[in-house]
Structure formats: structure tokens, C-alpha cells
Amino acid sequence: MAKQNRAFSVSNVLSKKFDLLDFQGEFKASLGRPERAFSAIIFGRSGSGKSSFSMQWARQLTNFGTVAYNLLEEGISHTTQMNIERNFMETVANSVVLLNREHPMETLDRMVKPKSPSFYFFDSVQYAQITFAQYKKIKETAQAKKKGLIWVSHAKGKEPKGALADAIRYDVDLKIYVEGYRAFPEGRLNEGGEPFTIWHEAAAKYWKEII
């Protein structure tokens, strides 16, 4: 007979302490205070601003630990260099590790090592070359090790592109659709919920706003 899981009382749950990330400013207004071992997907069409948003979020996360950013799609390239420069990543250079098209299962091996990074970006799902079962293994390990996990995906219309990306969208805590240099968060938000403006001038032009 399989071992039965422990049952919890209401008082057990109410007295439990959770390790929350105390984001500041626009990040708090948008993403709230997720648990340290949160999971998320960022998705949007090409040119929407999702790569810039990912880098800006990575920079915010360095306030809470080291970030590993797996450049599955673009690798170490000129476009990556421009994204780094555009989002002032040199200011947190000692807290960010860039992985050059490393297979996600190799990144999983990094995750279990002592003093490994606290947060992991995989950019993008379409270049990950993994199954949903492998994705679940990565997520379960991240949760056990109290690591944050962020997937970046292309979109078809307003939906993540492809079966794996769509399955991830339904599985993660935070679902963040990006369009016109704005990020729109949904999901298990602890506070938050406001749109996040990635690039104010470009967003105002796209949404036909006066600034």
C-alpha cells in the first residue's frame, strides 16, 4: 500500500510561514509578493518586449539571489548583448550567470549543486527540446530546492505557441502576456495584478497614449 500523505489542519496552514519575495515599486504592483519557489511563463509575439521584460525581471530578482539565464534561443549573440546593455544588466553583473544554449536537463544538474543560483530563466520554450515530463522534473526539483523558475515563450495570437508552452501556462503560478511593451500578469497573484510598462515611450506609441 502506498504511503499516505500527511493531512493538515486549518491551524497548521494558518500558522505556516512562507518565504515571500518582497518586490518593490512597479514590480510589486504588477507581480505582488510571490513565494521564493514560484513558477512563471512570459509569452508574447516577436518584438512585443518580452526579452526586455525578462531581463528587467532578472535584474529585480538579483535583490534576492543569483540568477541563471539560459539563452536557449539566441545564445551569446549581438542581440543578447544589446538586450543586456538596454536593460543595464552590467549593474548586477556579479549576480547573473548567462548560459549559452545549455540543455534544460543540464541546467537541472546545476540546480541541485551547493550554492547554485536561486532563479532560472529558460528563453525560450520553443528551443528547449524537452518533454512535459522533463519539464515537470525541472519544476519539482526547483520547488524542492526553493528555486524560482521562469519560462519565456513565443505566442500565437494571445496564447503560448505550441503544446508544451500551453501545458506550462496551465501549470505555473504566474502567467504573463506581453504586448506593446506592456506585461499583463494573471494567475496566483499575492497582491499585484497591475500591467507592467517595459518601455514607456514605445508602449505609449503602441497603445496610442499621450505622454
Backbone as JSON Lines, residues from 0, in Angstrom:
{"i":0,"aa":"M","n":[0.84,-1.2,0.0],"ca":[0.0,0.0,0.0],"c":[0.88,1.25,0.0]}
{"i":1,"aa":"A","n":[0.53,2.21,-0.84],"ca":[1.31,3.45,-0.92],"c":[1.2,4.24,0.38]}
{"i":2,"aa":"K","n":[2.28,4.93,0.72],"ca":[2.28,5.75,1.92],"c":[1.32,6.92,1.76]}
{"i":3,"aa":"Q","n":[0.49,7.12,2.78],"ca":[-0.5,8.18,2.71],"c":[0.13,9.53,3.05]}
{"i":4,"aa":"N","n":[-0.23,10.56,2.29],"ca":[0.29,11.89,2.56],"c":[-0.25,12.41,3.89]}
{"i":5,"aa":"R","n":[0.52,13.26,4.51],"ca":[0.1,13.88,5.77],"c":[-1.09,14.81,5.54]}
{"i":6,"aa":"A","n":[-2.05,14.79,6.45],"ca":[-3.18,15.73,6.41],"c":[-2.87,16.91,7.32]}
{"i":7,"aa":"F","n":[-3.3,18.11,6.93],"ca":[-3.04,19.33,7.69],"c":[-4.34,19.9,8.23]}
{"i":8,"aa":"S","n":[-4.27,20.45,9.42],"ca":[-5.42,21.15,9.98],"c":[-5.43,22.59,9.49]}
{"i":9,"aa":"V","n":[-6.56,23.26,9.66],"ca":[-6.64,24.67,9.29],"c":[-5.61,25.48,10.06]}
{"i":10,"aa":"S","n":[-5.45,25.2,11.35],"ca":[-4.48,25.95,12.17],"c":[-3.05,25.69,11.7]}
{"i":11,"aa":"N","n":[-2.76,24.46,11.22],"ca":[-1.43,24.16,10.66],"c":[-1.12,25.1,9.49]}
{"i":12,"aa":"V","n":[-2.1,25.25,8.61],"ca":[-1.9,26.08,7.41],"c":[-1.79,27.55,7.78]}
{"i":13,"aa":"L","n":[-2.66,28.01,8.69],"ca":[-2.66,29.42,9.07],"c":[-1.39,29.83,9.8]}
{"i":14,"aa":"S","n":[-0.76,28.9,10.5],"ca":[0.45,29.22,11.26],"c":[1.73,29.05,10.45]}
{"i":15,"aa":"K","n":[1.62,28.49,9.24],"ca":[2.81,28.23,8.42],"c":[3.4,29.54,7.9]}
{"i":16,"aa":"K","n":[4.72,29.66,7.93],"ca":[5.43,30.83,7.41],"c":[5.95,30.54,6.01]}
{"i":17,"aa":"F","n":[5.69,31.45,5.1],"ca":[6.14,31.29,3.73],"c":[7.22,32.33,3.41]}
{"i":18,"aa":"D","n":[8.19,31.91,2.59],"ca":[9.29,32.79,2.18],"c":[8.85,33.56,0.94]}
{"i":19,"aa":"L","n":[8.44,34.81,1.13],"ca":[7.92,35.63,0.04],"c":[8.98,36.62,-0.45]}
{"i":20,"aa":"L","n":[8.91,36.93,-1.73],"ca":[9.82,37.91,-2.33],"c":[9.17,39.28,-2.26]}
{"i":21,"aa":"D","n":[9.79,40.17,-1.55],"ca":[9.21,41.5,-1.33],"c":[9.66,42.44,-2.44]}
{"i":22,"aa":"F","n":[9.04,42.28,-3.62],"ca":[9.35,43.16,-4.73],"c":[9.01,44.61,-4.37]}
{"i":23,"aa":"Q","n":[9.61,45.52,-5.12],"ca":[9.4,46.95,-4.87],"c":[8.84,47.63,-6.11]}
{"i":24,"aa":"G","n":[8.18,48.78,-5.89],"ca":[7.74,49.63,-6.98],"c":[6.79,48.95,-7.95]}
{"i":25,"aa":"E","n":[7.06,49.15,-9.26],"ca":[6.16,48.63,-10.29],"c":[6.12,47.11,-10.3]}
{"i":26,"aa":"F","n":[7.23,46.46,-9.92],"ca":[7.23,45.0,-9.87],"c":[6.26,44.49,-8.81]}
{"i":27,"aa":"K","n":[6.21,45.15,-7.65],"ca":[5.28,44.73,-6.62],"c":[3.84,44.98,-7.05]}
{"i":28,"aa":"A","n":[3.59,46.13,-7.67],"ca":[2.24,46.45,-8.14],"c":[1.77,45.44,-9.18]}
{"i":29,"aa":"S","n":[2.69,44.93,-9.97],"ca":[2.34,44.01,-11.05],"c":[2.37,42.55,-10.61]}
{"i":30,"aa":"L","n":[3.46,42.12,-9.99],"ca":[3.66,40.7,-9.67],"c":[3.44,40.36,-8.21]}
{"i":31,"aa":"G","n":[3.2,41.37,-7.38],"ca":[2.89,41.12,-5.98],"c":[4.08,40.6,-5.19]}
{"i":32,"aa":"R","n":[3.83,39.61,-4.34],"ca":[4.86,39.02,-3.49],"c":[4.82,37.5,-3.64]}
{"i":33,"aa":"P","n":[5.39,36.97,-4.72],"ca":[5.35,35.52,-4.92],"c":[6.24,34.78,-3.92]}
{"i":34,"aa":"E","n":[5.96,33.51,-3.76],"ca":[6.86,32.68,-2.95],"c":[8.2,32.55,-3.67]}
{"i":35,"aa":"R","n":[9.25,32.32,-2.9],"ca":[10.58,32.19,-3.49],"c":[10.62,31.1,-4.56]}
{"i":36,"aa":"A","n":[9.94,30.01,-4.33],"ca":[9.94,28.89,-5.28],"c":[8.77,29.02,-6.26]}
{"i":37,"aa":"F","n":[8.56,30.22,-6.81],"ca":[7.47,30.43,-7.74],"c":[7.82,29.88,-9.11]}
{"i":38,"aa":"S","n":[6.8,29.73,-9.95],"ca":[6.99,29.36,-11.36],"c":[6.2,30.32,-12.22]}
{"i":39,"aa":"A","n":[6.71,30.6,-13.41],"ca":[6.06,31.59,-14.28],"c":[6.34,31.31,-15.73]}
{"i":40,"aa":"I","n":[5.46,31.83,-16.58],"ca":[5.72,31.84,-18.03],"c":[5.45,33.25,-18.54]}
{"i":41,"aa":"I","n":[6.37,33.75,-19.36],"ca":[6.24,35.04,-20.04],"c":[6.05,34.71,-21.52]}
{"i":42,"aa":"F","n":[4.97,35.2,-22.14],"ca":[4.76,34.88,-23.55],"c":[4.25,36.1,-24.31]}
{"i":43,"aa":"G","n":[4.68,36.18,-25.55],"ca":[4.29,37.29,-26.4],"c":[4.86,37.11,-27.79]}
{"i":44,"aa":"R","n":[4.36,37.89,-28.72],"ca":[4.85,37.8,-30.09],"c":[6.2,38.48,-30.23]}
{"i":45,"aa":"S","n":[6.89,38.2,-31.33],"ca":[8.19,38.8,-31.59],"c":[8.08,40.32,-31.61]}
{"i":46,"aa":"G","n":[9.0,41.0,-30.92],"ca":[9.0,42.45,-30.89],"c":[8.05,43.06,-29.89]}
{"i":47,"aa":"S","n":[7.46,42.25,-29.03],"ca":[6.48,42.75,-28.06],"c":[7.13,43.35,-26.81]}
{"i":48,"aa":"G","n":[8.41,42.97,-26.57],"ca":[9.1,43.46,-25.38],"c":[9.35,42.39,-24.33]}
{"i":49,"aa":"K","n":[9.06,41.12,-24.65],"ca":[9.19,40.07,-23.64],"c":[10.64,39.81,-23.23]}
{"i":50,"aa":"S","n":[11.59,39.96,-24.16],"ca":[13.0,39.76,-23.8],"c":[13.49,40.86,-22.86]}
{"i":51,"aa":"S","n":[13.06,42.09,-23.12],"ca":[13.42,43.2,-22.23],"c":[12.78,43.02,-20.86]}
{"i":52,"aa":"F","n":[11.5,42.61,-20.84],"ca":[10.84,42.37,-19.56],"c":[11.55,41.27,-18.79]}
{"i":53,"aa":"S","n":[11.97,40.22,-19.48],"ca":[12.67,39.11,-18.82],"c":[13.96,39.6,-18.17]}
{"i":54,"aa":"M","n":[14.72,40.42,-18.89],"ca":[15.96,40.95,-18.34],"c":[15.69,41.89,-17.16]}
{"i":55,"aa":"Q","n":[14.67,42.72,-17.28],"ca":[14.33,43.63,-16.17],"c":[13.91,42.85,-14.93]}
{"i":56,"aa":"W","n":[13.15,41.78,-15.14],"ca":[12.75,40.95,-14.0],"c":[13.95,40.24,-13.41]}
{"i":57,"aa":"A","n":[14.85,39.76,-14.27],"ca":[16.07,39.12,-13.78],"c":[16.86,40.09,-12.91]}
{"i":58,"aa":"R","n":[16.94,41.34,-13.34],"ca":[17.65,42.35,-12.55],"c":[16.98,42.56,-11.19]}
{"i":59,"aa":"Q","n":[15.66,42.6,-11.16],"ca":[14.93,42.73,-9.9],"c":[15.2,41.53,-8.98]}
{"i":60,"aa":"L","n":[15.26,40.34,-9.55],"ca":[15.46,39.13,-8.76],"c":[16.85,39.04,-8.13]}
{"i":61,"aa":"T","n":[17.82,39.78,-8.67],"ca":[19.15,39.75,-8.06],"c":[19.15,40.36,-6.65]}
{"i":62,"aa":"N","n":[18.07,41.05,-6.28],"ca":[17.95,41.53,-4.9],"c":[17.74,40.38,-3.92]}
{"i":63,"aa":"F","n":[17.41,39.19,-4.45],"ca":[17.07,38.05,-3.6],"c":[17.96,36.84,-3.83]}
{"i":64,"aa":"G","n":[18.89,36.93,-4.77],"ca":[19.77,35.8,-5.04],"c":[20.34,35.88,-6.44]}
{"i":65,"aa":"T","n":[21.18,34.91,-6.77],"ca":[21.8,34.85,-8.1],"c":[20.81,34.32,-9.13]}
{"i":66,"aa":"V","n":[20.9,34.85,-10.34],"ca":[20.01,34.46,-11.44],"c":[20.81,33.75,-12.52]}
{"i":67,"aa":"A","n":[20.3,32.6,-12.97],"ca":[20.86,31.91,-14.14],"c":[19.91,32.13,-15.31]}
{"i":68,"aa":"Y","n":[20.41,32.69,-16.4],"ca":[19.58,32.98,-17.57],"c":[20.07,32.11,-18.73]}
{"i":69,"aa":"N","n":[19.24,31.11,-19.08],"ca":[19.61,30.17,-20.14],"c":[19.14,30.7,-21.49]}
{"i":70,"aa":"L","n":[20.09,31.12,-22.32],"ca":[19.81,31.72,-23.63],"c":[19.63,30.61,-24.67]}
{"i":71,"aa":"L","n":[18.54,29.86,-24.54],"ca":[18.31,28.71,-25.41],"c":[18.15,29.12,-26.87]}
{"i":72,"aa":"E","n":[17.53,30.24,-27.12],"ca":[17.22,30.65,-28.49],"c":[18.34,31.47,-29.12]}
{"i":73,"aa":"E","n":[18.74,32.55,-28.49],"ca":[19.68,33.48,-29.11],"c":[21.14,33.19,-28.76]}
{"i":74,"aa":"G","n":[21.37,32.48,-27.66],"ca":[22.74,32.21,-27.25],"c":[23.49,33.5,-26.95]}
{"i":75,"aa":"I","n":[24.81,33.38,-26.84],"ca":[25.66,34.56,-26.65],"c":[25.83,35.21,-28.02]}
{"i":76,"aa":"S","n":[25.07,36.28,-28.26],"ca":[24.98,36.89,-29.59],"c":[24.92,38.41,-29.46]}
{"i":77,"aa":"H","n":[24.94,39.08,-30.6],"ca":[24.86,40.54,-30.59],"c":[23.51,41.01,-30.06]}
{"i":78,"aa":"T","n":[22.44,40.31,-30.41],"ca":[21.12,40.71,-29.89],"c":[21.05,40.55,-28.38]}
{"i":79,"aa":"T","n":[21.7,39.51,-27.86],"ca":[21.78,39.34,-26.41],"c":[22.57,40.48,-25.78]}
{"i":80,"aa":"Q","n":[23.68,40.83,-26.42],"ca":[24.49,41.93,-25.92],"c":[23.68,43.23,-25.86]}
{"i":81,"aa":"M","n":[22.9,43.5,-26.9],"ca":[22.09,44.72,-26.92],"c":[21.02,44.69,-25.84]}
{"i":82,"aa":"N","n":[20.42,43.52,-25.6],"ca":[19.41,43.4,-24.56],"c":[20.02,43.64,-23.18]}
{"i":83,"aa":"I","n":[21.23,43.14,-22.97],"ca":[21.94,43.35,-21.71],"c":[22.23,44.84,-21.51]}
{"i":84,"aa":"E","n":[22.73,45.5,-22.57],"ca":[23.05,46.93,-22.47],"c":[21.79,47.77,-22.26]}
{"i":85,"aa":"R","n":[20.74,47.45,-23.0],"ca":[19.49,48.21,-22.96],"c":[18.85,48.19,-21.57]}
{"i":86,"aa":"N","n":[19.07,47.1,-20.86],"ca":[18.42,46.93,-19.55],"c":[19.4,47.03,-18.38]}
{"i":87,"aa":"F","n":[20.59,47.61,-18.65],"ca":[21.57,47.96,-17.6],"c":[21.96,46.76,-16.73]}
{"i":88,"aa":"M","n":[22.13,45.62,-17.37],"ca":[22.47,44.41,-16.61],"c":[23.89,44.44,-16.04]}
{"i":89,"aa":"E","n":[24.72,45.36,-16.57],"ca":[26.07,45.46,-16.01],"c":[26.05,45.89,-14.55]}
{"i":90,"aa":"T","n":[24.95,46.51,-14.1],"ca":[24.84,46.96,-12.71],"c":[24.67,45.79,-11.74]}
{"i":91,"aa":"V","n":[24.29,44.62,-12.28],"ca":[24.1,43.43,-11.42],"c":[24.92,42.26,-11.96]}
{"i":92,"aa":"A","n":[26.02,42.59,-12.65],"ca":[26.81,41.57,-13.35],"c":[27.28,40.44,-12.45]}
{"i":93,"aa":"N","n":[27.58,40.73,-11.2],"ca":[28.09,39.7,-10.29],"c":[27.01,38.75,-9.8]}
{"i":94,"aa":"S","n":[25.75,39.05,-10.12],"ca":[24.64,38.23,-9.63],"c":[23.88,37.52,-10.75]}
{"i":95,"aa":"V","n":[24.42,37.57,-11.98],"ca":[23.75,36.94,-13.12],"c":[24.74,36.02,-13.84]}
{"i":96,"aa":"V","n":[24.29,34.81,-14.12],"ca":[25.07,33.84,-14.89],"c":[24.33,33.58,-16.2]}
{"i":97,"aa":"L","n":[25.0,33.79,-17.33],"ca":[24.4,33.56,-18.64],"c":[24.82,32.19,-19.16]}
{"i":98,"aa":"L","n":[23.84,31.37,-19.54],"ca":[24.1,30.01,-20.04],"c":[23.87,30.0,-21.54]}
{"i":99,"aa":"N","n":[24.85,29.52,-22.28],"ca":[24.83,29.58,-23.73],"c":[24.21,28.33,-24.34]}
{"i":100,"aa":"R","n":[22.88,28.38,-24.54],"ca":[22.13,27.28,-25.15],"c":[22.38,25.95,-24.43]}
{"i":101,"aa":"E","n":[22.37,25.99,-23.13],"ca":[22.54,24.78,-22.33],"c":[21.22,24.0,-22.29]}
{"i":102,"aa":"H","n":[21.28,22.69,-22.52],"ca":[20.06,21.9,-22.48],"c":[19.44,21.99,-21.08]}
{"i":103,"aa":"P","n":[18.13,22.19,-20.98],"ca":[17.49,22.35,-19.66],"c":[17.79,21.24,-18.66]}
{"i":104,"aa":"M","n":[18.02,20.01,-19.14],"ca":[18.34,18.93,-18.2],"c":[19.75,19.09,-17.62]}
{"i":105,"aa":"E","n":[20.63,19.76,-18.37],"ca":[21.94,20.11,-17.83],"c":[21.81,21.22,-16.8]}
{"i":106,"aa":"T","n":[20.91,22.17,-17.09],"ca":[20.64,23.23,-16.12],"c":[20.06,22.64,-14.84]}
{"i":107,"aa":"L","n":[19.25,21.6,-14.98],"ca":[18.73,20.89,-13.81],"c":[19.86,20.36,-12.94]}
{"i":108,"aa":"D","n":[20.92,19.84,-13.58],"ca":[22.08,19.36,-12.82],"c":[22.73,20.49,-12.04]}
{"i":109,"aa":"R","n":[22.76,21.68,-12.61],"ca":[23.3,22.84,-11.89],"c":[22.46,23.15,-10.65]}
{"i":110,"aa":"M","n":[21.15,23.03,-10.81],"ca":[20.2,23.42,-9.79],"c":[20.39,22.69,-8.46]}
{"i":111,"aa":"V","n":[20.86,21.47,-8.53],"ca":[20.97,20.64,-7.32],"c":[22.33,20.79,-6.63]}
{"i":112,"aa":"K","n":[23.23,21.56,-7.23],"ca":[24.55,21.73,-6.62],"c":[24.52,22.75,-5.49]}
{"i":113,"aa":"P","n":[25.42,22.61,-4.51],"ca":[25.5,23.61,-3.43],"c":[25.79,25.0,-4.0]}
{"i":114,"aa":"K","n":[25.2,26.01,-3.4],"ca":[25.4,27.41,-3.79],"c":[25.01,27.68,-5.24]}
{"i":115,"aa":"S","n":[24.07,26.91,-5.74],"ca":[23.58,27.14,-7.11],"c":[22.68,28.36,-7.15]}
{"i":116,"aa":"P","n":[22.47,28.95,-8.34],"ca":[21.61,30.13,-8.44],"c":[20.22,29.9,-7.87]}
{"i":117,"aa":"S","n":[19.58,30.98,-7.46],"ca":[18.26,30.91,-6.84],"c":[17.12,30.98,-7.84]}
{"i":118,"aa":"F","n":[17.38,31.55,-9.04],"ca":[16.32,31.76,-10.03],"c":[16.83,31.37,-11.42]}
{"i":119,"aa":"Y","n":[15.93,30.77,-12.23],"ca":[16.32,30.23,-13.53],"c":[15.36,30.67,-14.62]}
{"i":120,"aa":"F","n":[15.89,31.32,-15.65],"ca":[15.13,31.68,-16.84],"c":[15.49,30.71,-17.96]}
{"i":121,"aa":"F","n":[14.47,30.27,-18.71],"ca":[14.67,29.43,-19.89],"c":[14.03,30.16,-21.08]}
{"i":122,"aa":"D","n":[14.86,30.65,-22.0],"ca":[14.41,31.52,-23.08],"c":[14.88,30.95,-24.42]}
{"i":123,"aa":"S","n":[14.05,30.25,-25.17],"ca":[12.61,30.14,-24.97],"c":[12.17,28.68,-24.97]}
{"i":124,"aa":"V","n":[10.9,28.45,-24.62],"ca":[10.33,27.11,-24.58],"c":[10.5,26.41,-25.92]}
{"i":125,"aa":"Q","n":[10.32,27.14,-27.01],"ca":[10.35,26.55,-28.34],"c":[11.72,25.97,-28.7]}
{"i":126,"aa":"Y","n":[12.75,26.36,-27.97],"ca":[14.1,25.85,-28.22],"c":[14.58,24.92,-27.1]}
{"i":127,"aa":"A","n":[13.7,24.56,-26.19],"ca":[14.11,23.77,-25.01],"c":[14.36,22.31,-25.35]}
{"i":128,"aa":"Q","n":[13.65,21.77,-26.32],"ca":[13.79,20.37,-26.72],"c":[13.63,19.41,-25.53]}
{"i":129,"aa":"I","n":[12.54,19.61,-24.8],"ca":[12.22,18.72,-23.68],"c":[10.76,18.3,-23.77]}
{"i":130,"aa":"T","n":[10.43,17.23,-23.05],"ca":[9.05,16.77,-22.95],"c":[8.39,17.42,-21.74]}
{"i":131,"aa":"F","n":[7.07,17.27,-21.65],"ca":[6.37,17.79,-20.49],"c":[6.82,17.07,-19.22]}
{"i":132,"aa":"A","n":[7.13,15.78,-19.32],"ca":[7.62,15.03,-18.16],"c":[8.96,15.6,-17.68]}
{"i":133,"aa":"Q","n":[9.83,15.97,-18.62],"ca":[11.11,16.58,-18.23],"c":[10.89,17.95,-17.6]}
{"i":134,"aa":"Y","n":[9.95,18.71,-18.17],"ca":[9.6,20.0,-17.57],"c":[9.14,19.81,-16.12]}
{"i":135,"aa":"K","n":[8.28,18.8,-15.89],"ca":[7.78,18.56,-14.54],"c":[8.92,18.18,-13.6]}
{"i":136,"aa":"K","n":[9.89,17.44,-14.07],"ca":[11.05,17.08,-13.26],"c":[11.82,18.33,-12.86]}
{"i":137,"aa":"I","n":[12.01,19.25,-13.81],"ca":[12.7,20.51,-13.51],"c":[11.91,21.3,-12.47]}
{"i":138,"aa":"K","n":[10.6,21.4,-12.66],"ca":[9.77,22.18,-11.73],"c":[9.77,21.56,-10.33]}
{"i":139,"aa":"E","n":[9.61,20.25,-10.24],"ca":[9.58,19.58,-8.94],"c":[10.9,19.76,-8.2]}
{"i":140,"aa":"T","n":[12.0,19.69,-8.94],"ca":[13.32,19.9,-8.32],"c":[13.46,21.35,-7.85]}
{"i":141,"aa":"A","n":[13.01,22.3,-8.68],"ca":[13.08,23.71,-8.3],"c":[12.28,23.96,-7.02]}
{"i":142,"aa":"Q","n":[11.11,23.38,-6.92],"ca":[10.29,23.57,-5.72],"c":[10.96,22.95,-4.49]}
{"i":143,"aa":"A","n":[11.53,21.76,-4.66],"ca":[12.2,21.09,-3.55],"c":[13.41,21.88,-3.07]}
{"i":144,"aa":"K","n":[14.11,22.53,-4.01],"ca":[15.31,23.29,-3.68],"c":[15.01,24.77,-3.43]}
{"i":145,"aa":"K","n":[13.69,25.13,-3.47],"ca":[13.27,26.52,-3.25],"c":[13.89,27.48,-4.27]}
{"i":146,"aa":"K","n":[13.78,27.1,-5.54],"ca":[14.28,27.92,-6.64],"c":[13.11,28.47,-7.45]}
{"i":147,"aa":"G","n":[13.24,29.7,-7.93],"ca":[12.25,30.28,-8.82],"c":[12.51,29.87,-10.26]}
{"i":148,"aa":"L","n":[11.44,29.68,-11.04],"ca":[11.54,29.13,-12.39],"c":[10.7,29.98,-13.34]}
{"i":149,"aa":"I","n":[11.35,30.52,-14.4],"ca":[10.65,31.37,-15.36],"c":[10.92,30.87,-16.78]}
{"i":150,"aa":"W","n":[9.84,30.61,-17.51],"ca":[9.93,30.18,-18.91],"c":[9.49,31.33,-19.8]}
{"i":151,"aa":"V","n":[10.19,31.53,-20.91],"ca":[9.84,32.55,-21.88],"c":[9.37,31.84,-23.15]}
{"i":152,"aa":"S","n":[8.28,32.32,-23.73],"ca":[7.69,31.62,-24.87],"c":[7.23,32.58,-25.96]}
{"i":153,"aa":"H","n":[7.31,32.11,-27.2],"ca":[6.64,32.79,-28.3],"c":[5.13,32.65,-28.1]}
{"i":154,"aa":"A","n":[4.38,33.45,-28.82],"ca":[2.92,33.38,-28.75],"c":[2.33,33.29,-30.14]}
{"i":155,"aa":"K","n":[1.18,32.65,-30.21],"ca":[0.38,32.64,-31.42],"c":[-0.91,33.36,-31.06]}
{"i":156,"aa":"G","n":[-1.05,34.58,-31.55],"ca":[-2.12,35.43,-31.06],"c":[-1.84,35.8,-29.61]}
{"i":157,"aa":"K","n":[-2.78,35.51,-28.74],"ca":[-2.6,35.81,-27.32],"c":[-2.42,34.54,-26.49]}
{"i":158,"aa":"E","n":[-1.97,33.47,-27.15],"ca":[-1.76,32.2,-26.47],"c":[-0.31,31.75,-26.66]}
{"i":159,"aa":"P","n":[0.28,31.04,-25.68],"ca":[1.62,30.49,-25.87],"c":[1.65,29.57,-27.09]}
{"i":160,"aa":"K","n":[2.73,29.6,-27.83],"ca":[2.83,28.84,-29.07],"c":[3.32,27.42,-28.82]}
{"i":161,"aa":"G","n":[2.49,26.44,-29.2],"ca":[2.9,25.05,-29.1],"c":[2.32,24.33,-27.89]}
{"i":162,"aa":"A","n":[2.28,23.01,-27.98],"ca":[1.65,22.19,-26.94],"c":[2.39,22.29,-25.61]}
{"i":163,"aa":"L","n":[3.73,22.27,-25.63],"ca":[4.49,22.33,-24.39],"c":[4.29,23.67,-23.7]}
{"i":164,"aa":"A","n":[4.4,24.75,-24.44],"ca":[4.23,26.08,-23.85],"c":[2.82,26.25,-23.27]}
{"i":165,"aa":"D","n":[1.83,25.71,-23.97],"ca":[0.46,25.81,-23.49],"c":[0.28,25.0,-22.21]}
{"i":166,"aa":"A","n":[0.89,23.82,-22.14],"ca":[0.81,22.99,-20.94],"c":[1.5,23.68,-19.76]}
{"i":167,"aa":"I","n":[2.63,24.31,-20.03],"ca":[3.35,25.04,-18.98],"c":[2.49,26.18,-18.46]}
{"i":168,"aa":"R","n":[1.81,26.89,-19.36],"ca":[0.96,28.01,-18.96],"c":[-0.08,27.59,-17.92]}
{"i":169,"aa":"Y","n":[-0.65,26.41,-18.1],"ca":[-1.68,25.95,-17.17],"c":[-1.09,25.41,-15.86]}
{"i":170,"aa":"D","n":[0.21,25.15,-15.85],"ca":[0.84,24.53,-14.69],"c":[1.51,25.53,-13.75]}
{"i":171,"aa":"V","n":[1.94,26.69,-14.26],"ca":[2.75,27.61,-13.47],"c":[1.87,28.54,-12.61]}
{"i":172,"aa":"D","n":[2.52,29.23,-11.67],"ca":[1.82,30.16,-10.79],"c":[1.44,31.45,-11.51]}
{"i":173,"aa":"L","n":[2.4,32.04,-12.23],"ca":[2.21,33.34,-12.86],"c":[2.22,33.21,-14.38]}
{"i":174,"aa":"K","n":[1.21,33.76,-15.04],"ca":[1.12,33.77,-16.49],"c":[1.18,35.23,-16.93]}
{"i":175,"aa":"I","n":[2.18,35.59,-17.72],"ca":[2.41,36.99,-18.05],"c":[2.44,37.16,-19.56]}
{"i":176,"aa":"Y","n":[1.37,37.74,-20.08],"ca":[1.27,38.01,-21.51],"c":[1.85,39.39,-21.79]}
{"i":177,"aa":"V","n":[2.7,39.48,-22.81],"ca":[3.36,40.73,-23.17],"c":[2.9,41.18,-24.54]}
{"i":178,"aa":"E","n":[2.47,42.43,-24.61],"ca":[2.07,43.03,-25.89],"c":[2.35,44.53,-25.83]}
{"i":179,"aa":"G","n":[2.88,45.06,-26.91],"ca":[3.1,46.5,-26.99],"c":[3.88,47.07,-25.83]}
{"i":180,"aa":"Y","n":[4.94,46.37,-25.43],"ca":[5.84,46.8,-24.36],"c":[5.14,46.95,-23.01]}
{"i":181,"aa":"R","n":[4.06,46.14,-22.82],"ca":[3.43,46.04,-21.51],"c":[3.26,44.56,-21.17]}
{"i":182,"aa":"A","n":[3.46,44.25,-19.89],"ca":[3.27,42.89,-19.39],"c":[1.98,42.85,-18.58]}
{"i":183,"aa":"F","n":[1.15,41.85,-18.86],"ca":[-0.15,41.72,-18.21],"c":[-0.18,40.42,-17.39]}
{"i":184,"aa":"P","n":[-0.04,40.53,-16.05],"ca":[0.05,39.33,-15.22],"c":[-1.3,38.74,-14.85]}
{"i":185,"aa":"E","n":[-1.35,37.42,-14.79],"ca":[-2.51,36.69,-14.3],"c":[-2.0,35.5,-13.49]}
{"i":186,"aa":"G","n":[-2.93,34.82,-12.83],"ca":[-2.55,33.62,-12.1],"c":[-2.64,33.8,-10.6]}
{"i":187,"aa":"R","n":[-1.78,33.08,-9.87],"ca":[-1.82,33.07,-8.42],"c":[-1.04,34.27,-7.87]}
{"i":188,"aa":"L","n":[-1.67,35.42,-7.95],"ca":[-1.02,36.67,-7.55],"c":[-1.28,36.95,-6.07]}
{"i":189,"aa":"N","n":[-0.23,37.19,-5.33],"ca":[-0.33,37.63,-3.94],"c":[-0.13,39.14,-3.96]}
{"i":190,"aa":"E","n":[-1.24,39.88,-3.95],"ca":[-1.24,41.3,-4.25],"c":[-0.96,41.45,-5.75]}
{"i":191,"aa":"G","n":[-0.51,42.58,-6.23],"ca":[-0.18,42.74,-7.64],"c":[-1.4,42.72,-8.55]}
{"i":192,"aa":"G","n":[-1.12,42.53,-9.85],"ca":[-2.17,42.46,-10.85],"c":[-2.18,43.62,-11.83]}
{"i":193,"aa":"E","n":[-1.39,44.67,-11.56],"ca":[-1.36,45.83,-12.47],"c":[-0.46,45.54,-13.68]}
{"i":194,"aa":"P","n":[-0.79,46.09,-14.85],"ca":[0.11,45.95,-16.0],"c":[1.47,46.58,-15.69]}
{"i":195,"aa":"F","n":[2.52,46.0,-16.26],"ca":[3.88,46.49,-16.08],"c":[4.35,47.09,-17.4]}
{"i":196,"aa":"T","n":[4.75,48.36,-17.38],"ca":[5.24,49.01,-18.6],"c":[6.73,48.78,-18.74]}
{"i":197,"aa":"I","n":[7.11,48.14,-19.82],"ca":[8.5,47.75,-20.06],"c":[9.31,48.91,-20.63]}
{"i":198,"aa":"W","n":[8.73,49.62,-21.58],"ca":[9.37,50.76,-22.23],"c":[8.28,51.8,-22.45]}
{"i":199,"aa":"H","n":[8.33,52.86,-21.67],"ca":[7.22,53.81,-21.6],"c":[6.93,54.49,-22.94]}
{"i":200,"aa":"E","n":[7.95,54.97,-23.63],"ca":[7.72,55.68,-24.89],"c":[7.13,54.75,-25.96]}
{"i":201,"aa":"A","n":[7.69,53.55,-26.07],"ca":[7.2,52.61,-27.08],"c":[5.8,52.12,-26.74]}
{"i":202,"aa":"A","n":[5.53,51.91,-25.45],"ca":[4.19,51.48,-25.03],"c":[3.16,52.56,-25.33]}
{"i":203,"aa":"A","n":[3.49,53.81,-25.04],"ca":[2.56,54.91,-25.3],"c":[2.25,55.03,-26.8]}
{"i":204,"aa":"K","n":[3.27,54.82,-27.62],"ca":[3.06,54.87,-29.07],"c":[2.17,53.72,-29.53]}
{"i":205,"aa":"Y","n":[2.44,52.51,-29.02],"ca":[1.67,51.32,-29.43],"c":[0.21,51.44,-29.01]}
{"i":206,"aa":"W","n":[-0.01,51.89,-27.74],"ca":[-1.37,51.96,-27.2],"c":[-2.04,53.31,-27.5]}
{"i":207,"aa":"K","n":[-1.33,54.15,-28.3],"ca":[-1.86,55.46,-28.71],"c":[-2.25,56.33,-27.51]}
{"i":208,"aa":"E","n":[-1.29,56.44,-26.6],"ca":[-1.48,57.25,-25.4],"c":[-0.68,58.54,-25.5]}
{"i":209,"aa":"I","n":[-1.1,59.54,-24.8],"ca":[-0.39,60.81,-24.74],"c":[0.51,60.8,-23.52]}
{"i":210,"aa":"I","n":[1.8,61.11,-23.71],"ca":[2.72,61.16,-22.57],"c":[3.31,62.57,-22.46]}
